[in-house]
């Protein structure tokens, strides 16, 4: 599973690859609690969505698991 993370204020955002062909989940964690997830077709869409909806800078994502 491929995983990217970004942090903004007290939030941790994570993009996790689902099974191949399914898509990618954008997850939001506040104080370690999984607060939401959104399924998108690509990792790039997740990054743009996080930027537009939650103000996560486009360049703040880091690959943590490949």
PDB file of N, CA, C and O in Angstrom:
ATOM      1  N   UNK A   1       0.848  -1.178   0.000  1.00  0.00           N
ATOM      2  CA  UNK A   1       0.000   0.000   0.000  1.00  0.00           C
ATOM      3  C   UNK A   1       0.897   1.245   0.000  1.00  0.00           C
ATOM      4  O   UNK A   1       1.862   1.326   0.759  1.00  0.00           O
ATOM      5  N   UNK A   2       0.566   2.197  -0.852  1.00  0.00           N
ATOM      6  CA  UNK A   2       1.291   3.456  -0.925  1.00  0.00           C
ATOM      7  C   UNK A   2       0.575   4.472  -0.029  1.00  0.00           C
ATOM      8  O   UNK A   2      -0.651   4.581  -0.059  1.00  0.00           O
ATOM      9  N   UNK A   3       1.363   5.224   0.778  1.00  0.00           N
ATOM     10  CA  UNK A   3       0.785   6.186   1.717  1.00  0.00           C
ATOM     11  C   UNK A   3       1.581   7.490   1.668  1.00  0.00           C
ATOM     12  O   UNK A   3       2.812   7.482   1.706  1.00  0.00           O
ATOM     13  N   UNK A   4       0.857   8.609   1.581  1.00  0.00           N
ATOM     14  CA  UNK A   4       1.447   9.947   1.686  1.00  0.00           C
ATOM     15  C   UNK A   4       0.832  10.629   2.903  1.00  0.00           C
ATOM     16  O   UNK A   4      -0.315  10.358   3.259  1.00  0.00           O
ATOM     17  N   UNK A   5       1.603  11.521   3.542  1.00  0.00           N
ATOM     18  CA  UNK A   5       1.082  12.287   4.680  1.00  0.00           C
ATOM     19  C   UNK A   5       1.420  13.764   4.533  1.00  0.00           C
ATOM     20  O   UNK A   5       2.415  14.147   3.917  1.00  0.00           O
ATOM     21  N   UNK A   6       0.551  14.572   5.124  1.00  0.00           N
ATOM     22  CA  UNK A   6       0.771  16.017   5.220  1.00  0.00           C
ATOM     23  C   UNK A   6       0.146  16.475   6.527  1.00  0.00           C
ATOM     24  O   UNK A   6      -0.793  15.861   7.033  1.00  0.00           O
ATOM     25  N   UNK A   7       0.676  17.547   7.057  1.00  0.00           N
ATOM     26  CA  UNK A   7       0.146  18.080   8.315  1.00  0.00           C
ATOM     27  C   UNK A   7      -0.198  19.555   8.125  1.00  0.00           C
ATOM     28  O   UNK A   7       0.519  20.292   7.448  1.00  0.00           O
ATOM     29  N   UNK A   8      -1.301  19.969   8.730  1.00  0.00           N
ATOM     30  CA  UNK A   8      -1.698  21.373   8.729  1.00  0.00           C
ATOM     31  C   UNK A   8      -2.391  21.647  10.054  1.00  0.00           C
ATOM     32  O   UNK A   8      -3.392  21.012  10.384  1.00  0.00           O
ATOM     33  N   UNK A   9      -1.859  22.587  10.804  1.00  0.00           N
ATOM     34  CA  UNK A   9      -2.375  22.905  12.138  1.00  0.00           C
ATOM     35  C   UNK A   9      -2.415  21.630  12.970  1.00  0.00           C
ATOM     36  O   UNK A   9      -1.403  20.934  13.057  1.00  0.00           O
ATOM     37  N   UNK A  10      -3.532  21.304  13.574  1.00  0.00           N
ATOM     38  CA  UNK A  10      -3.646  20.112  14.422  1.00  0.00           C
ATOM     39  C   UNK A  10      -4.074  18.871  13.652  1.00  0.00           C
ATOM     40  O   UNK A  10      -4.307  17.820  14.250  1.00  0.00           O
ATOM     41  N   UNK A  11      -4.177  18.980  12.347  1.00  0.00           N
ATOM     42  CA  UNK A  11      -4.676  17.889  11.513  1.00  0.00           C
ATOM     43  C   UNK A  11      -3.547  17.135  10.833  1.00  0.00           C
ATOM     44  O   UNK A  11      -2.560  17.726  10.396  1.00  0.00           O
ATOM     45  N   UNK A  12      -3.706  15.819  10.751  1.00  0.00           N
ATOM     46  CA  UNK A  12      -2.852  14.972   9.934  1.00  0.00           C
ATOM     47  C   UNK A  12      -3.719  14.471   8.784  1.00  0.00           C
ATOM     48  O   UNK A  12      -4.818  13.959   8.997  1.00  0.00           O
ATOM     49  N   UNK A  13      -3.219  14.623   7.585  1.00  0.00           N
ATOM     50  CA  UNK A  13      -3.924  14.152   6.394  1.00  0.00           C
ATOM     51  C   UNK A  13      -3.122  13.011   5.802  1.00  0.00           C
ATOM     52  O   UNK A  13      -1.892  13.046   5.776  1.00  0.00           O
ATOM     53  N   UNK A  14      -3.823  12.009   5.331  1.00  0.00           N
ATOM     54  CA  UNK A  14      -3.165  10.833   4.780  1.00  0.00           C
ATOM     55  C   UNK A  14      -3.883  10.416   3.501  1.00  0.00           C
ATOM     56  O   UNK A  14      -5.112  10.390   3.440  1.00  0.00           O
ATOM     57  N   UNK A  15      -3.099  10.092   2.490  1.00  0.00           N
ATOM     58  CA  UNK A  15      -3.631   9.516   1.255  1.00  0.00           C
ATOM     59  C   UNK A  15      -3.154   8.080   1.215  1.00  0.00           C
ATOM     60  O   UNK A  15      -1.956   7.806   1.273  1.00  0.00           O
ATOM     61  N   UNK A  16      -4.113   7.160   1.113  1.00  0.00           N
ATOM     62  CA  UNK A  16      -3.789   5.735   1.117  1.00  0.00           C
ATOM     63  C   UNK A  16      -4.353   5.091  -0.139  1.00  0.00           C
ATOM     64  O   UNK A  16      -5.523   5.268  -0.479  1.00  0.00           O
ATOM     65  N   UNK A  17      -3.497   4.339  -0.820  1.00  0.00           N
ATOM     66  CA  UNK A  17      -3.949   3.607  -1.997  1.00  0.00           C
ATOM     67  C   UNK A  17      -4.839   2.450  -1.552  1.00  0.00           C
ATOM     68  O   UNK A  17      -4.487   1.695  -0.646  1.00  0.00           O
ATOM     69  N   UNK A  18      -5.984   2.321  -2.194  1.00  0.00           N
ATOM     70  CA  UNK A  18      -6.841   1.164  -1.962  1.00  0.00           C
ATOM     71  C   UNK A  18      -6.357   0.054  -2.900  1.00  0.00           C
ATOM     72  O   UNK A  18      -5.279   0.171  -3.483  1.00  0.00           O
ATOM     73  N   UNK A  19      -7.111  -0.982  -3.049  1.00  0.00           N
ATOM     74  CA  UNK A  19      -6.743  -2.041  -3.980  1.00  0.00           C
ATOM     75  C   UNK A  19      -6.537  -1.450  -5.367  1.00  0.00           C
ATOM     76  O   UNK A  19      -7.223  -0.499  -5.740  1.00  0.00           O
ATOM     77  N   UNK A  20      -5.598  -2.002  -6.139  1.00  0.00           N
ATOM     78  CA  UNK A  20      -5.360  -1.475  -7.486  1.00  0.00           C
ATOM     79  C   UNK A  20      -6.664  -1.387  -8.292  1.00  0.00           C
ATOM     80  O   UNK A  20      -7.464  -2.322  -8.331  1.00  0.00           O
ATOM     81  N   UNK A  21      -6.839  -0.236  -8.926  1.00  0.00           N
ATOM     82  CA  UNK A  21      -8.029  -0.028  -9.733  1.00  0.00           C
ATOM     83  C   UNK A  21      -9.209   0.553  -8.982  1.00  0.00           C
ATOM     84  O   UNK A  21     -10.182   0.975  -9.607  1.00  0.00           O
ATOM     85  N   UNK A  22      -9.155   0.588  -7.654  1.00  0.00           N
ATOM     86  CA  UNK A  22     -10.252   1.121  -6.847  1.00  0.00           C
ATOM     87  C   UNK A  22     -10.104   2.624  -6.664  1.00  0.00           C
ATOM     88  O   UNK A  22     -11.055   3.373  -6.884  1.00  0.00           O
ATOM     89  N   UNK A  23      -8.912   3.072  -6.262  1.00  0.00           N
ATOM     90  CA  UNK A  23      -8.687   4.492  -6.054  1.00  0.00           C
ATOM     91  C   UNK A  23      -7.822   4.762  -4.840  1.00  0.00           C
ATOM     92  O   UNK A  23      -7.074   3.902  -4.375  1.00  0.00           O
ATOM     93  N   UNK A  24      -7.948   5.991  -4.336  1.00  0.00           N
ATOM     94  CA  UNK A  24      -7.140   6.466  -3.223  1.00  0.00           C
ATOM     95  C   UNK A  24      -8.045   7.152  -2.211  1.00  0.00           C
ATOM     96  O   UNK A  24      -8.952   7.897  -2.582  1.00  0.00           O
ATOM     97  N   UNK A  25      -7.795   6.896  -0.927  1.00  0.00           N
ATOM     98  CA  UNK A  25      -8.557   7.542   0.142  1.00  0.00           C
ATOM     99  C   UNK A  25      -7.785   8.721   0.699  1.00  0.00           C
ATOM    100  O   UNK A  25      -6.603   8.608   1.024  1.00  0.00           O
ATOM    101  N   UNK A  26      -8.458   9.848   0.807  1.00  0.00           N
ATOM    102  CA  UNK A  26      -7.945  10.982   1.568  1.00  0.00           C
ATOM    103  C   UNK A  26      -8.578  10.871   2.940  1.00  0.00           C
ATOM    104  O   UNK A  26      -9.801  10.907   3.069  1.00  0.00           O
ATOM    105  N   UNK A  27      -7.745  10.736   3.972  1.00  0.00           N
ATOM    106  CA  UNK A  27      -8.237  10.613   5.346  1.00  0.00           C
ATOM    107  C   UNK A  27      -7.758  11.805   6.163  1.00  0.00           C
ATOM    108  O   UNK A  27      -6.664  12.325   5.943  1.00  0.00           O
ATOM    109  N   UNK A  28      -8.582  12.225   7.097  1.00  0.00           N
ATOM    110  CA  UNK A  28      -8.229  13.305   8.002  1.00  0.00           C
ATOM    111  C   UNK A  28      -8.264  12.823   9.436  1.00  0.00           C
ATOM    112  O   UNK A  28      -9.231  12.194   9.866  1.00  0.00           O
ATOM    113  N   UNK A  29      -7.207  13.118  10.174  1.00  0.00           N
ATOM    114  CA  UNK A  29      -7.082  12.705  11.575  1.00  0.00           C
ATOM    115  C   UNK A  29      -6.927  13.931  12.456  1.00  0.00           C
ATOM    116  O   UNK A  29      -6.107  14.805  12.177  1.00  0.00           O
ATOM    117  N   UNK A  30      -7.704  13.993  13.501  1.00  0.00           N
ATOM    118  CA  UNK A  30      -7.591  15.050  14.499  1.00  0.00           C
ATOM    119  C   UNK A  30      -7.364  14.376  15.840  1.00  0.00           C
ATOM    120  O   UNK A  30      -8.189  13.576  16.281  1.00  0.00           O
ATOM    121  N   UNK A  31      -6.253  14.692  16.491  1.00  0.00           N
ATOM    122  CA  UNK A  31      -5.874  14.055  17.763  1.00  0.00           C
ATOM    123  C   UNK A  31      -5.855  12.539  17.644  1.00  0.00           C
ATOM    124  O   UNK A  31      -6.248  11.829  18.570  1.00  0.00           O
ATOM    125  N   UNK A  32      -5.389  12.041  16.484  1.00  0.00           N
ATOM    126  CA  UNK A  32      -5.270  10.605  16.270  1.00  0.00           C
ATOM    127  C   UNK A  32      -6.552   9.895  15.895  1.00  0.00           C
ATOM    128  O   UNK A  32      -6.546   8.684  15.674  1.00  0.00           O
ATOM    129  N   UNK A  33      -7.659  10.633  15.818  1.00  0.00           N
ATOM    130  CA  UNK A  33      -8.949  10.028  15.487  1.00  0.00           C
ATOM    131  C   UNK A  33      -9.223  10.207  13.999  1.00  0.00           C
ATOM    132  O   UNK A  33      -9.165  11.321  13.479  1.00  0.00           O
ATOM    133  N   UNK A  34      -9.524   9.098  13.313  1.00  0.00           N
ATOM    134  CA  UNK A  34      -9.870   9.118  11.891  1.00  0.00           C
ATOM    135  C   UNK A  34     -11.230   9.795  11.750  1.00  0.00           C
ATOM    136  O   UNK A  34     -12.259   9.199  12.067  1.00  0.00           O
ATOM    137  N   UNK A  35     -11.237  11.039  11.274  1.00  0.00           N
ATOM    138  CA  UNK A  35     -12.435  11.871  11.280  1.00  0.00           C
ATOM    139  C   UNK A  35     -13.231  11.779   9.979  1.00  0.00           C
ATOM    140  O   UNK A  35     -14.460  11.846   9.995  1.00  0.00           O
ATOM    141  N   UNK A  36     -12.536  11.626   8.861  1.00  0.00           N
ATOM    142  CA  UNK A  36     -13.241  11.527   7.579  1.00  0.00           C
ATOM    143  C   UNK A  36     -12.383  10.797   6.566  1.00  0.00           C
ATOM    144  O   UNK A  36     -11.171  10.665   6.732  1.00  0.00           O
ATOM    145  N   UNK A  37     -13.036  10.322   5.507  1.00  0.00           N
ATOM    146  CA  UNK A  37     -12.308   9.813   4.348  1.00  0.00           C
ATOM    147  C   UNK A  37     -13.131  10.063   3.094  1.00  0.00           C
ATOM    148  O   UNK A  37     -14.361  10.006   3.102  1.00  0.00           O
ATOM    149  N   UNK A  38     -12.412  10.339   2.025  1.00  0.00           N
ATOM    150  CA  UNK A  38     -13.011  10.578   0.714  1.00  0.00           C
ATOM    151  C   UNK A  38     -12.279   9.703  -0.290  1.00  0.00           C
ATOM    152  O   UNK A  38     -11.049   9.717  -0.345  1.00  0.00           O
ATOM    153  N   UNK A  39     -13.015   8.952  -1.076  1.00  0.00           N
ATOM    154  CA  UNK A  39     -12.424   8.117  -2.112  1.00  0.00           C
ATOM    155  C   UNK A  39     -12.346   8.923  -3.405  1.00  0.00           C
ATOM    156  O   UNK A  39     -13.334   9.509  -3.849  1.00  0.00           O
ATOM    157  N   UNK A  40     -11.157   8.940  -3.999  1.00  0.00           N
ATOM    158  CA  UNK A  40     -10.923   9.635  -5.265  1.00  0.00           C
ATOM    159  C   UNK A  40     -10.249   8.660  -6.231  1.00  0.00           C
ATOM    160  O   UNK A  40      -9.729   7.626  -5.811  1.00  0.00           O
ATOM    161  N   UNK A  41     -10.257   8.989  -7.515  1.00  0.00           N
ATOM    162  CA  UNK A  41      -9.680   8.096  -8.515  1.00  0.00           C
ATOM    163  C   UNK A  41      -8.160   8.050  -8.483  1.00  0.00           C
ATOM    164  O   UNK A  41      -7.568   6.999  -8.731  1.00  0.00           O
ATOM    165  N   UNK A  42      -7.511   9.192  -8.177  1.00  0.00           N
ATOM    166  CA  UNK A  42      -6.050   9.249  -8.215  1.00  0.00           C
ATOM    167  C   UNK A  42      -5.496   9.963  -6.984  1.00  0.00           C
ATOM    168  O   UNK A  42      -6.218  10.655  -6.267  1.00  0.00           O
ATOM    169  N   UNK A  43      -4.207   9.777  -6.764  1.00  0.00           N
ATOM    170  CA  UNK A  43      -3.527  10.478  -5.685  1.00  0.00           C
ATOM    171  C   UNK A  43      -3.507  11.976  -5.974  1.00  0.00           C
ATOM    172  O   UNK A  43      -3.646  12.784  -5.055  1.00  0.00           O
ATOM    173  N   UNK A  44      -3.338  12.350  -7.226  1.00  0.00           N
ATOM    174  CA  UNK A  44      -3.298  13.760  -7.607  1.00  0.00           C
ATOM    175  C   UNK A  44      -4.620  14.465  -7.302  1.00  0.00           C
ATOM    176  O   UNK A  44      -4.624  15.612  -6.855  1.00  0.00           O
ATOM    177  N   UNK A  45      -5.728  13.790  -7.540  1.00  0.00           N
ATOM    178  CA  UNK A  45      -7.045  14.360  -7.225  1.00  0.00           C
ATOM    179  C   UNK A  45      -7.174  14.558  -5.718  1.00  0.00           C
ATOM    180  O   UNK A  45      -7.722  15.566  -5.272  1.00  0.00           O
ATOM    181  N   UNK A  46      -6.676  13.607  -4.930  1.00  0.00           N
ATOM    182  CA  UNK A  46      -6.711  13.735  -3.468  1.00  0.00           C
ATOM    183  C   UNK A  46      -5.940  14.966  -3.013  1.00  0.00           C
ATOM    184  O   UNK A  46      -6.409  15.714  -2.155  1.00  0.00           O
ATOM    185  N   UNK A  47      -4.753  15.177  -3.587  1.00  0.00           N
ATOM    186  CA  UNK A  47      -3.920  16.319  -3.206  1.00  0.00           C
ATOM    187  C   UNK A  47      -4.647  17.628  -3.518  1.00  0.00           C
ATOM    188  O   UNK A  47      -4.675  18.539  -2.690  1.00  0.00           O
ATOM    189  N   UNK A  48      -5.230  17.718  -4.707  1.00  0.00           N
ATOM    190  CA  UNK A  48      -5.956  18.935  -5.098  1.00  0.00           C
ATOM    191  C   UNK A  48      -7.186  19.146  -4.227  1.00  0.00           C
ATOM    192  O   UNK A  48      -7.477  20.272  -3.825  1.00  0.00           O
ATOM    193  N   UNK A  49      -7.910  18.071  -3.935  1.00  0.00           N
ATOM    194  CA  UNK A  49      -9.100  18.148  -3.092  1.00  0.00           C
ATOM    195  C   UNK A  49      -8.734  18.637  -1.686  1.00  0.00           C
ATOM    196  O   UNK A  49      -9.415  19.496  -1.127  1.00  0.00           O
ATOM    197  N   UNK A  50      -7.656  18.084  -1.121  1.00  0.00           N
ATOM    198  CA  UNK A  50      -7.212  18.489   0.213  1.00  0.00           C
ATOM    199  C   UNK A  50      -6.826  19.963   0.227  1.00  0.00           C
ATOM    200  O   UNK A  50      -7.075  20.663   1.209  1.00  0.00           O
ATOM    201  N   UNK A  51      -6.222  20.432  -0.854  1.00  0.00           N
ATOM    202  CA  UNK A  51      -5.848  21.835  -0.956  1.00  0.00           C
ATOM    203  C   UNK A  51      -7.081  22.726  -1.025  1.00  0.00           C
ATOM    204  O   UNK A  51      -7.172  23.724  -0.310  1.00  0.00           O
ATOM    205  N   UNK A  52      -8.017  22.368  -1.876  1.00  0.00           N
ATOM    206  CA  UNK A  52      -9.215  23.190  -2.077  1.00  0.00           C
ATOM    207  C   UNK A  52     -10.156  23.175  -0.873  1.00  0.00           C
ATOM    208  O   UNK A  52     -10.711  24.209  -0.503  1.00  0.00           O
ATOM    209  N   UNK A  53     -10.333  22.010  -0.268  1.00  0.00           N
ATOM    210  CA  UNK A  53     -11.315  21.874   0.819  1.00  0.00           C
ATOM    211  C   UNK A  53     -10.747  22.177   2.201  1.00  0.00           C
ATOM    212  O   UNK A  53     -11.464  22.673   3.070  1.00  0.00           O
ATOM    213  N   UNK A  54      -9.464  21.882   2.410  1.00  0.00           N
ATOM    214  CA  UNK A  54      -8.898  21.979   3.759  1.00  0.00           C
ATOM    215  C   UNK A  54      -7.661  22.870   3.838  1.00  0.00           C
ATOM    216  O   UNK A  54      -7.089  23.035   4.916  1.00  0.00           O
ATOM    217  N   UNK A  55      -7.242  23.445   2.711  1.00  0.00           N
ATOM    218  CA  UNK A  55      -6.098  24.349   2.715  1.00  0.00           C
ATOM    219  C   UNK A  55      -4.754  23.677   2.902  1.00  0.00           C
ATOM    220  O   UNK A  55      -3.792  24.322   3.319  1.00  0.00           O
ATOM    221  N   UNK A  56      -4.672  22.381   2.598  1.00  0.00           N
ATOM    222  CA  UNK A  56      -3.398  21.662   2.730  1.00  0.00           C
ATOM    223  C   UNK A  56      -2.504  22.075   1.555  1.00  0.00           C
ATOM    224  O   UNK A  56      -2.875  21.863   0.401  1.00  0.00           O
ATOM    225  N   UNK A  57      -1.337  22.659   1.830  1.00  0.00           N
ATOM    226  CA  UNK A  57      -0.455  23.090   0.739  1.00  0.00           C
ATOM    227  C   UNK A  57      -0.092  21.936  -0.192  1.00  0.00           C
ATOM    228  O   UNK A  57       0.148  20.815   0.257  1.00  0.00           O
ATOM    229  N   UNK A  58      -0.054  22.220  -1.482  1.00  0.00           N
ATOM    230  CA  UNK A  58       0.235  21.194  -2.480  1.00  0.00           C
ATOM    231  C   UNK A  58       1.598  20.545  -2.280  1.00  0.00           C
ATOM    232  O   UNK A  58       1.773  19.366  -2.589  1.00  0.00           O
ATOM    233  N   UNK A  59       2.564  21.300  -1.767  1.00  0.00           N
ATOM    234  CA  UNK A  59       3.924  20.779  -1.616  1.00  0.00           C
ATOM    235  C   UNK A  59       4.214  20.196  -0.232  1.00  0.00           C
ATOM    236  O   UNK A  59       5.370  19.936   0.103  1.00  0.00           O
ATOM    237  N   UNK A  60       3.174  19.991   0.564  1.00  0.00           N
ATOM    238  CA  UNK A  60       3.404  19.492   1.935  1.00  0.00           C
ATOM    239  C   UNK A  60       3.322  17.963   2.053  1.00  0.00           C
ATOM    240  O   UNK A  60       3.526  17.420   3.138  1.00  0.00           O
ATOM    241  N   UNK A  61       3.033  17.282   0.973  1.00  0.00           N
ATOM    242  CA  UNK A  61       2.859  15.825   1.009  1.00  0.00           C
ATOM    243  C   UNK A  61       4.209  15.107   0.948  1.00  0.00           C
ATOM    244  O   UNK A  61       5.109  15.489   0.200  1.00  0.00           O
ATOM    245  N   UNK A  62       4.316  14.045   1.767  1.00  0.00           N
ATOM    246  CA  UNK A  62       5.538  13.241   1.810  1.00  0.00           C
ATOM    247  C   UNK A  62       5.162  11.767   1.723  1.00  0.00           C
ATOM    248  O   UNK A  62       4.264  11.299   2.423  1.00  0.00           O
ATOM    249  N   UNK A  63       5.853  11.054   0.864  1.00  0.00           N
ATOM    250  CA  UNK A  63       5.665   9.612   0.751  1.00  0.00           C
ATOM    251  C   UNK A  63       6.242   8.960   1.993  1.00  0.00           C
ATOM    252  O   UNK A  63       7.421   9.135   2.298  1.00  0.00           O
ATOM    253  N   UNK A  64       5.414   8.205   2.715  1.00  0.00           N
ATOM    254  CA  UNK A  64       5.914   7.562   3.932  1.00  0.00           C
ATOM    255  C   UNK A  64       5.955   6.035   3.818  1.00  0.00           C
ATOM    256  O   UNK A  64       6.641   5.370   4.594  1.00  0.00           O
ATOM    257  N   UNK A  65       5.218   5.482   2.848  1.00  0.00           N
ATOM    258  CA  UNK A  65       5.202   4.024   2.689  1.00  0.00           C
ATOM    259  C   UNK A  65       4.967   3.701   1.226  1.00  0.00           C
ATOM    260  O   UNK A  65       4.029   4.204   0.608  1.00  0.00           O
ATOM    261  N   UNK A  66       5.824   2.863   0.683  1.00  0.00           N
ATOM    262  CA  UNK A  66       5.696   2.498  -0.723  1.00  0.00           C
ATOM    263  C   UNK A  66       5.656   0.988  -0.856  1.00  0.00           C
ATOM    264  O   UNK A  66       5.550   0.468  -1.967  1.00  0.00           O
TER     265      UNK A  66
END
